[in-house]
């Protein structure tokens, strides 16, 4: 197998390995749970909690995650989220309402369109470029190591005087 073909296979394998890291449309979907308000009903309704939303949104004034923010604005956001949960909105609907109310800076993750997409693509591209560089340089490094090993390492010989002094020093520590 040629080096180019191995390189291409390595790049494809890496791309497949990194594909779960890319954002998907299903990333924010709420998990359906059984409706606990009516135990006789078996329909699944998407439910969410304040805790689940707090980890995914930011306080718009503090610029920190809502779950650690302790400002009047973060309190207002929590009250607003509790109201939306009480209305029975899903996680995606609540996020959309928060964006409509406070703007896109309320979301914890960058968007998946336009310039915000660079937050996902640039790190993946850097990792791919570094791996491609490694694949290209590794054969050269291995050849260089083999030639050094075959020539042997030149170890300087000790003179009789230096050898005697070394033996005396080592005997002193025994």
ZABALO-203903 format. One record per atom (N, C-alpha, C): residue number from 1; chain; atom name; x, y, z. Coordinates in Angstrom, 2 decimals, padded with zeros to 5 digits, always signed. Example, Ala and Ser with C-alpha at 12.3 -4.5 7.8 and 13.67 -1.06 7.14 Angstrom:
ATOM   num   cadena   atomo      east     north        up
ATOM     1        A       N   +013.19   -005.69   +007.80
ATOM     1        A      CA   +012.30   -004.50   +007.80
ATOM     1        A       C   +013.20   -003.30   +007.80
ATOM     2        A       N   +012.85   -002.25   +007.08
ATOM     2        A      CA   +013.67   -001.06   +007.14
ATOM     2        A       C   +012.90   +000.03   +007.87
// end
This chain:
ATOM   num   cadena   atomo      east     north        up
ATOM     1        A       N   +000.85   -001.17   +000.00
ATOM     1        A      CA   +000.00   +000.00   +000.00
ATOM     1        A       C   +000.90   +001.23   +000.00
ATOM     2        A       N   +000.58   +002.18   -000.83
ATOM     2        A      CA   +001.42   +003.36   -000.96
ATOM     2        A       C   +001.21   +004.30   +000.22
ATOM     3        A       N   +002.18   +005.18   +000.41
ATOM     3        A      CA   +002.11   +006.13   +001.52
ATOM     3        A       C   +000.94   +007.10   +001.34
ATOM     4        A       N   +000.66   +007.48   +000.11
ATOM     4        A      CA   -000.45   +008.39   -000.15
ATOM     4        A       C   -001.78   +007.74   +000.21
ATOM     5        A       N   -001.92   +006.49   -000.15
ATOM     5        A      CA   -003.15   +005.77   +000.16
ATOM     5        A       C   -003.33   +005.60   +001.67
ATOM     6        A       N   -002.24   +005.29   +002.37
ATOM     6        A      CA   -002.32   +005.18   +003.83
ATOM     6        A       C   -002.70   +006.51   +004.45
ATOM     7        A       N   -002.15   +007.61   +003.92
ATOM     7        A      CA   -002.46   +008.93   +004.44
ATOM     7        A       C   -003.94   +009.24   +004.25
ATOM     8        A       N   -004.45   +008.97   +003.07
ATOM     8        A      CA   -005.85   +009.24   +002.79
ATOM     8        A       C   -006.75   +008.39   +003.69
ATOM     9        A       N   -006.38   +007.14   +003.92
ATOM     9        A      CA   -007.19   +006.28   +004.79
ATOM     9        A       C   -007.16   +006.81   +006.22
ATOM    10        A       N   -006.01   +007.30   +006.67
ATOM    10        A      CA   -005.91   +007.85   +008.02
ATOM    10        A       C   -006.76   +009.10   +008.16
ATOM    11        A       N   -006.76   +009.96   +007.16
ATOM    11        A      CA   -007.55   +011.19   +007.21
ATOM    11        A       C   -009.04   +010.87   +007.22
ATOM    12        A       N   -009.46   +009.91   +006.41
ATOM    12        A      CA   -010.88   +009.52   +006.37
ATOM    12        A       C   -011.28   +008.91   +007.71
ATOM    13        A       N   -010.43   +008.07   +008.27
ATOM    13        A      CA   -010.74   +007.46   +009.56
ATOM    13        A       C   -010.86   +008.52   +010.65
ATOM    14        A       N   -009.99   +009.51   +010.62
ATOM    14        A      CA   -010.04   +010.58   +011.60
ATOM    14        A       C   -011.30   +011.41   +011.43
ATOM    15        A       N   -011.66   +011.71   +010.19
ATOM    15        A      CA   -012.88   +012.49   +009.94
ATOM    15        A       C   -014.10   +011.75   +010.47
ATOM    16        A       N   -014.14   +010.44   +010.27
ATOM    16        A      CA   -015.26   +009.66   +010.79
ATOM    16        A       C   -015.26   +009.64   +012.32
ATOM    17        A       N   -014.09   +009.61   +012.91
ATOM    17        A      CA   -014.00   +009.60   +014.37
ATOM    17        A       C   -014.44   +010.93   +014.96
ATOM    18        A       N   -014.18   +012.03   +014.26
ATOM    18        A      CA   -014.53   +013.35   +014.76
ATOM    18        A       C   -015.95   +013.77   +014.42
ATOM    19        A       N   -016.64   +013.06   +013.56
ATOM    19        A      CA   -017.98   +013.46   +013.15
ATOM    19        A       C   -018.98   +013.54   +014.30
ATOM    20        A       N   -018.92   +012.74   +015.36
ATOM    20        A      CA   -019.87   +012.92   +016.45
ATOM    20        A       C   -019.68   +014.23   +017.20
ATOM    21        A       N   -018.53   +014.88   +017.05
ATOM    21        A      CA   -018.27   +016.13   +017.74
ATOM    21        A       C   -018.96   +017.31   +017.06
ATOM    22        A       N   -019.39   +017.15   +015.82
ATOM    22        A      CA   -020.04   +018.24   +015.11
ATOM    22        A       C   -021.45   +018.41   +015.63
ATOM    23        A       N   -021.96   +019.66   +015.62
ATOM    23        A      CA   -023.31   +019.88   +016.14
ATOM    23        A       C   -024.36   +019.24   +015.24
ATOM    24        A       N   -025.41   +018.80   +015.86
ATOM    24        A      CA   -026.50   +018.21   +015.09
ATOM    24        A       C   -027.79   +018.91   +015.43
ATOM    25        A       N   -028.78   +018.72   +014.60
ATOM    25        A      CA   -030.08   +019.35   +014.83
ATOM    25        A       C   -030.77   +018.73   +016.04
ATOM    26        A       N   -030.41   +017.51   +016.40
ATOM    26        A      CA   -031.07   +016.84   +017.51
ATOM    26        A       C   -030.40   +017.13   +018.85
ATOM    27        A       N   -029.35   +017.93   +018.88
ATOM    27        A      CA   -028.60   +018.14   +020.11
ATOM    27        A       C   -029.44   +018.75   +021.22
ATOM    28        A       N   -030.38   +019.61   +020.90
ATOM    28        A      CA   -031.14   +020.27   +021.93
ATOM    28        A       C   -032.50   +019.64   +022.19
ATOM    29        A       N   -032.82   +018.52   +021.58
ATOM    29        A      CA   -034.14   +017.92   +021.73
ATOM    29        A       C   -034.33   +017.36   +023.13
ATOM    30        A       N   -035.51   +017.55   +023.67
ATOM    30        A      CA   -035.81   +017.05   +025.01
ATOM    30        A       C   -036.15   +015.57   +024.94
ATOM    31        A       N   -035.87   +014.87   +026.02
ATOM    31        A      CA   -036.15   +013.45   +026.08
ATOM    31        A       C   -037.62   +013.25   +026.43
ATOM    32        A       N   -038.35   +012.47   +025.64
ATOM    32        A      CA   -039.76   +012.25   +025.97
ATOM    32        A       C   -039.87   +011.40   +027.23
ATOM    33        A       N   -040.80   +011.79   +028.10
ATOM    33        A      CA   -041.06   +011.04   +029.32
ATOM    33        A       C   -042.55   +010.81   +029.43
ATOM    34        A       N   -042.91   +009.85   +030.23
ATOM    34        A      CA   -044.32   +009.57   +030.42
ATOM    34        A       C   -044.95   +010.68   +031.24
ATOM    35        A       N   -046.14   +011.06   +030.91
ATOM    35        A      CA   -046.85   +012.12   +031.61
ATOM    35        A       C   -047.20   +011.63   +033.01
ATOM    36        A       N   -046.63   +012.27   +034.04
ATOM    36        A      CA   -046.87   +011.86   +035.42
ATOM    36        A       C   -048.08   +012.55   +036.01
ATOM    37        A       N   -048.58   +013.60   +035.38
ATOM    37        A      CA   -049.74   +014.31   +035.91
ATOM    37        A       C   -051.00   +013.44   +035.76
ATOM    38        A       N   -051.09   +012.69   +034.69
ATOM    38        A      CA   -052.24   +011.81   +034.49
ATOM    38        A       C   -051.73   +010.38   +034.37
ATOM    39        A       N   -051.71   +009.62   +035.47
ATOM    39        A      CA   -051.11   +008.29   +035.44
ATOM    39        A       C   -051.80   +007.32   +034.49
ATOM    40        A       N   -053.06   +007.56   +034.13
ATOM    40        A      CA   -053.75   +006.65   +033.24
ATOM    40        A       C   -053.42   +006.91   +031.78
ATOM    41        A       N   -052.78   +008.05   +031.51
ATOM    41        A      CA   -052.45   +008.41   +030.14
ATOM    41        A       C   -051.10   +007.82   +029.78
ATOM    42        A       N   -050.99   +007.25   +028.61
ATOM    42        A      CA   -049.73   +006.64   +028.19
ATOM    42        A       C   -049.04   +007.44   +027.10
ATOM    43        A       N   -049.53   +008.65   +026.80
ATOM    43        A      CA   -048.87   +009.46   +025.78
ATOM    43        A       C   -047.59   +010.04   +026.35
ATOM    44        A       N   -046.58   +010.11   +025.52
ATOM    44        A      CA   -045.30   +010.66   +025.94
ATOM    44        A       C   -045.27   +012.15   +025.64
ATOM    45        A       N   -044.93   +012.94   +026.65
ATOM    45        A      CA   -044.82   +014.38   +026.45
ATOM    45        A       C   -043.41   +014.80   +026.78
ATOM    46        A       N   -042.82   +015.63   +025.95
ATOM    46        A      CA   -041.47   +016.10   +026.27
ATOM    46        A       C   -041.51   +017.02   +027.49
ATOM    47        A       N   -040.70   +016.73   +028.45
ATOM    47        A      CA   -040.63   +017.53   +029.67
ATOM    47        A       C   -039.20   +018.00   +029.86
ATOM    48        A       N   -039.06   +019.11   +030.54
ATOM    48        A      CA   -037.74   +019.61   +030.87
ATOM    48        A       C   -037.78   +020.18   +032.27
ATOM    49        A       N   -036.61   +020.48   +032.81
ATOM    49        A      CA   -036.52   +021.06   +034.15
ATOM    49        A       C   -035.69   +022.33   +034.09
ATOM    50        A       N   -035.82   +023.11   +035.13
ATOM    50        A      CA   -035.02   +024.34   +035.21
ATOM    50        A       C   -033.54   +024.00   +035.24
ATOM    51        A       N   -033.19   +022.94   +035.94
ATOM    51        A      CA   -031.79   +022.54   +036.03
ATOM    51        A       C   -031.21   +022.20   +034.66
ATOM    52        A       N   -031.99   +021.50   +033.83
ATOM    52        A      CA   -031.52   +021.14   +032.49
ATOM    52        A       C   -031.31   +022.38   +031.63
ATOM    53        A       N   -032.20   +023.36   +031.75
ATOM    53        A      CA   -032.08   +024.58   +030.95
ATOM    53        A       C   -030.96   +025.46   +031.48
ATOM    54        A       N   -030.82   +025.55   +032.79
ATOM    54        A      CA   -029.79   +026.42   +033.40
ATOM    54        A       C   -028.38   +026.08   +032.92
ATOM    55        A       N   -028.12   +024.82   +032.67
ATOM    55        A      CA   -026.78   +024.41   +032.23
ATOM    55        A       C   -026.50   +024.78   +030.79
ATOM    56        A       N   -027.54   +025.13   +030.04
ATOM    56        A      CA   -027.39   +025.37   +028.62
ATOM    56        A       C   -027.53   +026.83   +028.22
ATOM    57        A       N   -027.90   +027.69   +029.15
ATOM    57        A      CA   -028.07   +029.11   +028.82
ATOM    57        A       C   -027.19   +029.97   +029.72
ATOM    58        A       N   -027.02   +031.21   +029.30
ATOM    58        A      CA   -026.13   +032.14   +030.00
ATOM    58        A       C   -026.94   +033.27   +030.63
ATOM    59        A       N   -026.41   +033.85   +031.66
ATOM    59        A      CA   -026.95   +035.11   +032.18
ATOM    59        A       C   -026.47   +036.19   +031.22
ATOM    60        A       N   -027.38   +036.98   +030.69
ATOM    60        A      CA   -027.00   +037.93   +029.64
ATOM    60        A       C   -026.19   +039.10   +030.17
ATOM    61        A       N   -026.27   +039.40   +031.46
ATOM    61        A      CA   -025.45   +040.48   +032.01
ATOM    61        A       C   -024.12   +039.99   +032.55
ATOM    62        A       N   -024.12   +038.82   +033.19
ATOM    62        A      CA   -022.89   +038.28   +033.79
ATOM    62        A       C   -021.99   +037.58   +032.77
ATOM    63        A       N   -022.57   +037.09   +031.68
ATOM    63        A      CA   -021.85   +036.32   +030.65
ATOM    63        A       C   -021.27   +035.03   +031.21
ATOM    64        A       N   -021.96   +034.45   +032.19
ATOM    64        A      CA   -021.56   +033.15   +032.75
ATOM    64        A       C   -022.78   +032.24   +032.72
ATOM    65        A       N   -022.59   +030.92   +032.84
ATOM    65        A      CA   -023.75   +030.02   +032.81
ATOM    65        A       C   -024.77   +030.38   +033.89
ATOM    66        A       N   -026.02   +030.24   +033.55
ATOM    66        A      CA   -027.10   +030.64   +034.44
ATOM    66        A       C   -027.10   +029.84   +035.74
ATOM    67        A       N   -026.62   +028.60   +035.69
ATOM    67        A      CA   -026.64   +027.78   +036.91
ATOM    67        A       C   -025.67   +028.28   +037.98
ATOM    68        A       N   -024.72   +029.15   +037.64
ATOM    68        A      CA   -023.80   +029.69   +038.64
ATOM    68        A       C   -023.97   +031.19   +038.85
ATOM    69        A       N   -024.78   +031.82   +038.03
ATOM    69        A      CA   -024.97   +033.28   +038.13
ATOM    69        A       C   -025.83   +033.62   +039.34
ATOM    70        A       N   -025.49   +034.69   +040.01
ATOM    70        A      CA   -026.23   +035.15   +041.19
ATOM    70        A       C   -026.50   +036.65   +041.07
ATOM    71        A       N   -027.16   +037.05   +040.04
ATOM    71        A      CA   -027.47   +038.47   +039.83
ATOM    71        A       C   -028.98   +038.64   +039.71
ATOM    72        A       N   -029.46   +039.87   +039.83
ATOM    72        A      CA   -030.90   +040.10   +039.64
ATOM    72        A       C   -031.37   +039.65   +038.25
ATOM    73        A       N   -030.55   +039.85   +037.24
ATOM    73        A      CA   -030.92   +039.43   +035.89
ATOM    73        A       C   -031.04   +037.90   +035.81
ATOM    74        A       N   -030.12   +037.18   +036.45
ATOM    74        A      CA   -030.21   +035.72   +036.41
ATOM    74        A       C   -031.46   +035.23   +037.13
ATOM    75        A       N   -031.86   +035.92   +038.19
ATOM    75        A      CA   -033.10   +035.57   +038.89
ATOM    75        A       C   -034.30   +035.79   +037.97
ATOM    76        A       N   -034.31   +036.91   +037.23
ATOM    76        A      CA   -035.40   +037.17   +036.29
ATOM    76        A       C   -035.46   +036.10   +035.20
ATOM    77        A       N   -034.29   +035.68   +034.72
ATOM    77        A      CA   -034.26   +034.64   +033.69
ATOM    77        A       C   -034.81   +033.32   +034.24
ATOM    78        A       N   -034.45   +032.98   +035.47
ATOM    78        A      CA   -034.95   +031.74   +036.07
ATOM    78        A       C   -036.48   +031.78   +036.22
ATOM    79        A       N   -037.00   +032.93   +036.67
ATOM    79        A      CA   -038.45   +033.08   +036.82
ATOM    79        A       C   -039.13   +032.92   +035.46
ATOM    80        A       N   -038.55   +033.52   +034.43
ATOM    80        A      CA   -039.10   +033.42   +033.08
ATOM    80        A       C   -039.09   +031.96   +032.60
ATOM    81        A       N   -037.98   +031.25   +032.86
ATOM    81        A      CA   -037.87   +029.84   +032.45
ATOM    81        A       C   -038.89   +028.99   +033.21
ATOM    82        A       N   -039.05   +029.23   +034.53
ATOM    82        A      CA   -040.04   +028.47   +035.30
ATOM    82        A       C   -041.45   +028.67   +034.74
ATOM    83        A       N   -041.74   +029.90   +034.33
ATOM    83        A      CA   -043.05   +030.17   +033.74
ATOM    83        A       C   -043.26   +029.40   +032.44
ATOM    84        A       N   -042.21   +029.33   +031.61
ATOM    84        A      CA   -042.31   +028.60   +030.36
ATOM    84        A       C   -042.45   +027.10   +030.60
ATOM    85        A       N   -041.77   +026.59   +031.62
ATOM    85        A      CA   -041.88   +025.17   +031.97
ATOM    85        A       C   -043.30   +024.89   +032.47
ATOM    86        A       N   -043.84   +025.80   +033.27
ATOM    86        A      CA   -045.20   +025.62   +033.78
ATOM    86        A       C   -046.23   +025.62   +032.65
ATOM    87        A       N   -045.94   +026.34   +031.57
ATOM    87        A      CA   -046.83   +026.34   +030.41
ATOM    87        A       C   -046.73   +025.03   +029.62
ATOM    88        A       N   -045.73   +024.21   +029.92
ATOM    88        A      CA   -045.57   +022.92   +029.25
ATOM    88        A       C   -044.72   +022.98   +028.01
ATOM    89        A       N   -043.92   +024.03   +027.87
ATOM    89        A      CA   -043.07   +024.14   +026.68
ATOM    89        A       C   -041.91   +023.16   +026.74
ATOM    90        A       N   -041.46   +022.74   +025.57
ATOM    90        A      CA   -040.32   +021.83   +025.49
ATOM    90        A       C   -039.02   +022.62   +025.63
ATOM    91        A       N   -037.94   +021.89   +025.74
ATOM    91        A      CA   -036.63   +022.52   +025.88
ATOM    91        A       C   -036.31   +023.41   +024.69
ATOM    92        A       N   -036.59   +022.93   +023.48
ATOM    92        A      CA   -036.31   +023.71   +022.28
ATOM    92        A       C   -037.18   +024.97   +022.24
ATOM    93        A       N   -038.44   +024.84   +022.63
ATOM    93        A      CA   -039.32   +026.01   +022.65
ATOM    93        A       C   -038.86   +027.03   +023.67
ATOM    94        A       N   -038.41   +026.56   +024.82
ATOM    94        A      CA   -037.92   +027.47   +025.85
ATOM    94        A       C   -036.68   +028.21   +025.36
ATOM    95        A       N   -035.77   +027.50   +024.71
ATOM    95        A      CA   -034.58   +028.15   +024.18
ATOM    95        A       C   -034.95   +029.19   +023.13
ATOM    96        A       N   -035.90   +028.86   +022.27
ATOM    96        A      CA   -036.34   +029.83   +021.27
ATOM    96        A       C   -036.96   +031.06   +021.92
ATOM    97        A       N   -037.75   +030.85   +022.98
ATOM    97        A      CA   -038.35   +031.97   +023.70
ATOM    97        A       C   -037.27   +032.84   +024.36
ATOM    98        A       N   -036.25   +032.19   +024.93
ATOM    98        A      CA   -035.16   +032.94   +025.56
ATOM    98        A       C   -034.40   +033.77   +024.53
ATOM    99        A       N   -034.16   +033.21   +023.36
ATOM    99        A      CA   -033.46   +033.95   +022.30
ATOM    99        A       C   -034.33   +035.12   +021.86
ATOM   100        A       N   -035.64   +034.91   +021.73
ATOM   100        A      CA   -036.53   +035.99   +021.33
ATOM   100        A       C   -036.57   +037.09   +022.40
ATOM   101        A       N   -036.50   +036.70   +023.66
ATOM   101        A      CA   -036.57   +037.67   +024.76
ATOM   101        A       C   -035.25   +038.39   +025.00
ATOM   102        A       N   -034.13   +037.64   +025.02
ATOM   102        A      CA   -032.85   +038.21   +025.43
ATOM   102        A       C   -031.80   +038.29   +024.32
ATOM   103        A       N   -032.05   +037.68   +023.20
ATOM   103        A      CA   -031.08   +037.69   +022.10
ATOM   103        A       C   -030.26   +036.41   +022.08
ATOM   104        A       N   -029.46   +036.22   +021.01
ATOM   104        A      CA   -028.70   +034.97   +020.85
ATOM   104        A       C   -027.58   +034.80   +021.87
ATOM   105        A       N   -027.20   +035.86   +022.58
ATOM   105        A      CA   -026.12   +035.72   +023.57
ATOM   105        A       C   -026.55   +034.92   +024.78
ATOM   106        A       N   -027.84   +034.60   +024.89
ATOM   106        A      CA   -028.32   +033.82   +026.03
ATOM   106        A       C   -027.96   +032.34   +025.88
ATOM   107        A       N   -027.71   +031.88   +024.66
ATOM   107        A      CA   -027.39   +030.47   +024.45
ATOM   107        A       C   -025.94   +030.19   +024.84
ATOM   108        A       N   -025.73   +029.04   +025.46
ATOM   108        A      CA   -024.40   +028.65   +025.93
ATOM   108        A       C   -023.48   +028.27   +024.78
ATOM   109        A       N   -024.02   +027.62   +023.75
ATOM   109        A      CA   -023.20   +027.15   +022.64
ATOM   109        A       C   -023.30   +028.12   +021.47
ATOM   110        A       N   -022.23   +028.22   +020.69
ATOM   110        A      CA   -022.32   +029.04   +019.48
ATOM   110        A       C   -023.31   +028.42   +018.50
ATOM   111        A       N   -023.81   +029.24   +017.59
ATOM   111        A      CA   -024.77   +028.76   +016.61
ATOM   111        A       C   -024.12   +027.81   +015.62
ATOM   112        A       N   -024.96   +027.19   +014.81
ATOM   112        A      CA   -024.45   +026.23   +013.83
ATOM   112        A       C   -024.53   +026.78   +012.42
ATOM   113        A       N   -024.65   +028.10   +012.28
ATOM   113        A      CA   -024.70   +028.73   +010.97
ATOM   113        A       C   -023.76   +029.94   +010.95
ATOM   114        A       N   -023.29   +030.27   +009.76
ATOM   114        A      CA   -022.49   +031.47   +009.58
ATOM   114        A       C   -021.15   +031.39   +010.28
ATOM   115        A       N   -020.74   +032.53   +010.83
ATOM   115        A      CA   -019.43   +032.63   +011.46
ATOM   115        A       C   -019.33   +031.76   +012.71
ATOM   116        A       N   -020.45   +031.57   +013.43
ATOM   116        A      CA   -020.42   +030.75   +014.64
ATOM   116        A       C   -020.03   +029.31   +014.36
ATOM   117        A       N   -020.25   +028.85   +013.15
ATOM   117        A      CA   -019.88   +027.50   +012.77
ATOM   117        A       C   -018.36   +027.29   +012.87
ATOM   118        A       N   -017.60   +028.36   +012.78
ATOM   118        A      CA   -016.14   +028.27   +012.89
ATOM   118        A       C   -015.71   +027.74   +014.26
ATOM   119        A       N   -016.53   +027.96   +015.29
ATOM   119        A      CA   -016.19   +027.46   +016.62
ATOM   119        A       C   -016.14   +025.94   +016.65
ATOM   120        A       N   -016.84   +025.30   +015.74
ATOM   120        A      CA   -016.81   +023.85   +015.65
ATOM   120        A       C   -015.80   +023.36   +014.61
ATOM   121        A       N   -015.71   +024.07   +013.50
ATOM   121        A      CA   -014.90   +023.59   +012.39
ATOM   121        A       C   -013.41   +023.86   +012.55
ATOM   122        A       N   -013.03   +025.00   +013.12
ATOM   122        A      CA   -011.61   +025.34   +013.24
ATOM   122        A       C   -010.86   +024.32   +014.11
ATOM   123        A       N   -011.35   +023.96   +015.31
ATOM   123        A      CA   -010.61   +022.96   +016.08
ATOM   123        A       C   -010.50   +021.62   +015.36
ATOM   124        A       N   -011.57   +021.20   +014.69
ATOM   124        A      CA   -011.51   +019.95   +013.95
ATOM   124        A       C   -010.51   +020.03   +012.81
ATOM   125        A       N   -010.46   +021.17   +012.12
ATOM   125        A      CA   -009.51   +021.35   +011.02
ATOM   125        A       C   -008.08   +021.35   +011.54
ATOM   126        A       N   -007.85   +021.96   +012.68
ATOM   126        A      CA   -006.50   +021.99   +013.26
ATOM   126        A       C   -006.05   +020.57   +013.62
ATOM   127        A       N   -006.94   +019.80   +014.23
ATOM   127        A      CA   -006.60   +018.42   +014.59
ATOM   127        A       C   -006.30   +017.61   +013.34
ATOM   128        A       N   -007.13   +017.77   +012.31
ATOM   128        A      CA   -006.89   +017.05   +011.05
ATOM   128        A       C   -005.56   +017.46   +010.42
ATOM   129        A       N   -005.25   +018.75   +010.43
ATOM   129        A      CA   -003.99   +019.23   +009.85
ATOM   129        A       C   -002.79   +018.68   +010.62
ATOM   130        A       N   -002.89   +018.65   +011.95
ATOM   130        A      CA   -001.79   +018.11   +012.75
ATOM   130        A       C   -001.61   +016.62   +012.52
ATOM   131        A       N   -002.69   +015.90   +012.40
ATOM   131        A      CA   -002.58   +014.47   +012.13
ATOM   131        A       C   -002.01   +014.21   +010.73
ATOM   132        A       N   -002.42   +015.02   +009.76
ATOM   132        A      CA   -001.87   +014.87   +008.41
ATOM   132        A       C   -000.37   +015.17   +008.42
ATOM   133        A       N   +000.03   +016.19   +009.16
ATOM   133        A      CA   +001.46   +016.52   +009.27
ATOM   133        A       C   +002.21   +015.37   +009.93
ATOM   134        A       N   +001.63   +014.79   +010.95
ATOM   134        A      CA   +002.24   +013.64   +011.62
ATOM   134        A       C   +002.40   +012.47   +010.66
ATOM   135        A       N   +001.36   +012.21   +009.88
ATOM   135        A      CA   +001.42   +011.11   +008.92
ATOM   135        A       C   +002.51   +011.36   +007.88
ATOM   136        A       N   +002.69   +012.61   +007.49
ATOM   136        A      CA   +003.71   +012.93   +006.50
ATOM   136        A       C   +005.13   +012.87   +007.08
ATOM   137        A       N   +005.29   +013.28   +008.33
ATOM   137        A      CA   +006.62   +013.34   +008.93
ATOM   137        A       C   +007.07   +012.03   +009.58
ATOM   138        A       N   +006.13   +011.21   +009.99
ATOM   138        A      CA   +006.49   +009.98   +010.69
ATOM   138        A       C   +007.41   +009.06   +009.89
ATOM   139        A       N   +007.18   +008.81   +008.60
ATOM   139        A      CA   +008.11   +007.96   +007.85
ATOM   139        A       C   +009.54   +008.53   +007.82
ATOM   140        A       N   +009.64   +009.84   +007.69
ATOM   140        A      CA   +010.96   +010.47   +007.67
ATOM   140        A       C   +011.67   +010.28   +009.02
ATOM   141        A       N   +010.92   +010.47   +010.10
ATOM   141        A      CA   +011.51   +010.30   +011.43
ATOM   141        A       C   +011.94   +008.86   +011.65
ATOM   142        A       N   +011.14   +007.91   +011.19
ATOM   142        A      CA   +011.50   +006.51   +011.37
ATOM   142        A       C   +012.75   +006.15   +010.57
ATOM   143        A       N   +012.84   +006.67   +009.32
ATOM   143        A      CA   +014.04   +006.42   +008.51
ATOM   143        A       C   +015.27   +006.99   +009.19
ATOM   144        A       N   +015.13   +008.19   +009.72
ATOM   144        A      CA   +016.25   +008.84   +010.40
ATOM   144        A       C   +016.67   +008.04   +011.64
ATOM   145        A       N   +015.70   +007.53   +012.39
ATOM   145        A      CA   +016.01   +006.74   +013.59
ATOM   145        A       C   +016.68   +005.43   +013.21
ATOM   146        A       N   +016.24   +004.80   +012.11
ATOM   146        A      CA   +016.87   +003.55   +011.68
ATOM   146        A       C   +018.31   +003.78   +011.25
ATOM   147        A       N   +018.59   +004.86   +010.55
ATOM   147        A      CA   +019.97   +005.11   +010.12
ATOM   147        A       C   +020.86   +005.41   +011.32
ATOM   148        A       N   +020.34   +006.11   +012.31
ATOM   148        A      CA   +021.14   +006.37   +013.52
ATOM   148        A       C   +021.41   +005.08   +014.27
ATOM   149        A       N   +020.42   +004.18   +014.33
ATOM   149        A      CA   +020.58   +002.92   +015.05
ATOM   149        A       C   +021.56   +002.00   +014.33
ATOM   150        A       N   +021.55   +002.03   +013.01
ATOM   150        A      CA   +022.44   +001.14   +012.26
ATOM   150        A       C   +023.89   +001.61   +012.32
ATOM   151        A       N   +024.12   +002.90   +012.40
ATOM   151        A      CA   +025.49   +003.40   +012.49
ATOM   151        A       C   +026.05   +003.25   +013.88
ATOM   152        A       N   +025.20   +003.15   +014.88
ATOM   152        A      CA   +025.67   +003.01   +016.25
ATOM   152        A       C   +026.01   +004.37   +016.84
ATOM   153        A       N   +025.94   +004.43   +018.12
ATOM   153        A      CA   +026.24   +005.67   +018.81
ATOM   153        A       C   +027.70   +005.62   +019.26
ATOM   154        A       N   +028.41   +006.67   +018.95
ATOM   154        A      CA   +029.81   +006.73   +019.35
ATOM   154        A       C   +029.91   +007.15   +020.81
ATOM   155        A       N   +030.31   +006.22   +021.66
ATOM   155        A      CA   +030.49   +006.51   +023.07
ATOM   155        A       C   +031.98   +006.73   +023.29
ATOM   156        A       N   +032.35   +007.89   +023.80
ATOM   156        A      CA   +033.78   +008.14   +024.02
ATOM   156        A       C   +034.34   +007.19   +025.08
ATOM   157        A       N   +035.55   +006.71   +024.86
ATOM   157        A      CA   +036.21   +005.81   +025.79
ATOM   157        A       C   +036.86   +006.63   +026.91
ATOM   158        A       N   +036.80   +006.07   +028.11
ATOM   158        A      CA   +037.43   +006.72   +029.25
ATOM   158        A       C   +038.91   +006.40   +029.28
ATOM   159        A       N   +039.65   +007.38   +029.68
ATOM   159        A      CA   +041.08   +007.11   +029.86
ATOM   159        A       C   +041.24   +006.28   +031.14
ATOM   160        A       N   +042.39   +005.67   +031.29
ATOM   160        A      CA   +042.64   +004.83   +032.47
ATOM   160        A       C   +042.54   +005.66   +033.74
ATOM   161        A       N   +043.03   +006.89   +033.71
ATOM   161        A      CA   +042.99   +007.78   +034.87
ATOM   161        A       C   +041.55   +008.12   +035.24
ATOM   162        A       N   +040.71   +008.46   +034.21
ATOM   162        A      CA   +039.30   +008.79   +034.46
ATOM   162        A       C   +038.53   +007.57   +034.96
ATOM   163        A       N   +038.81   +006.40   +034.42
ATOM   163        A      CA   +038.14   +005.18   +034.86
ATOM   163        A       C   +038.46   +004.87   +036.31
ATOM   164        A       N   +039.71   +005.06   +036.70
ATOM   164        A      CA   +040.10   +004.81   +038.09
ATOM   164        A       C   +039.42   +005.79   +039.03
ATOM   165        A       N   +039.34   +007.05   +038.62
ATOM   165        A      CA   +038.68   +008.07   +039.45
ATOM   165        A       C   +037.17   +007.77   +039.57
ATOM   166        A       N   +036.53   +007.32   +038.48
ATOM   166        A      CA   +035.11   +006.96   +038.50
ATOM   166        A       C   +034.87   +005.77   +039.43
ATOM   167        A       N   +035.70   +004.76   +039.35
ATOM   167        A      CA   +035.57   +003.59   +040.23
ATOM   167        A       C   +035.72   +003.99   +041.69
ATOM   168        A       N   +036.64   +004.90   +041.98
ATOM   168        A      CA   +036.85   +005.34   +043.36
ATOM   168        A       C   +035.62   +006.10   +043.86
ATOM   169        A       N   +035.06   +006.95   +043.01
ATOM   169        A      CA   +033.86   +007.71   +043.40
ATOM   169        A       C   +032.68   +006.77   +043.63
ATOM   170        A       N   +032.49   +005.78   +042.76
ATOM   170        A      CA   +031.41   +004.84   +042.93
ATOM   170        A       C   +031.58   +003.99   +044.17
ATOM   171        A       N   +032.80   +003.59   +044.47
ATOM   171        A      CA   +033.07   +002.80   +045.67
ATOM   171        A       C   +032.79   +003.61   +046.93
ATOM   172        A       N   +033.00   +004.93   +046.85
ATOM   172        A      CA   +032.75   +005.81   +047.98
ATOM   172        A       C   +031.27   +005.81   +048.36
ATOM   173        A       N   +030.36   +005.67   +047.38
ATOM   173        A      CA   +028.91   +005.71   +047.62
ATOM   173        A       C   +028.35   +004.34   +047.99
ATOM   174        A       N   +029.10   +003.26   +047.84
ATOM   174        A      CA   +028.61   +001.91   +048.17
ATOM   174        A       C   +028.68   +001.65   +049.63
// end
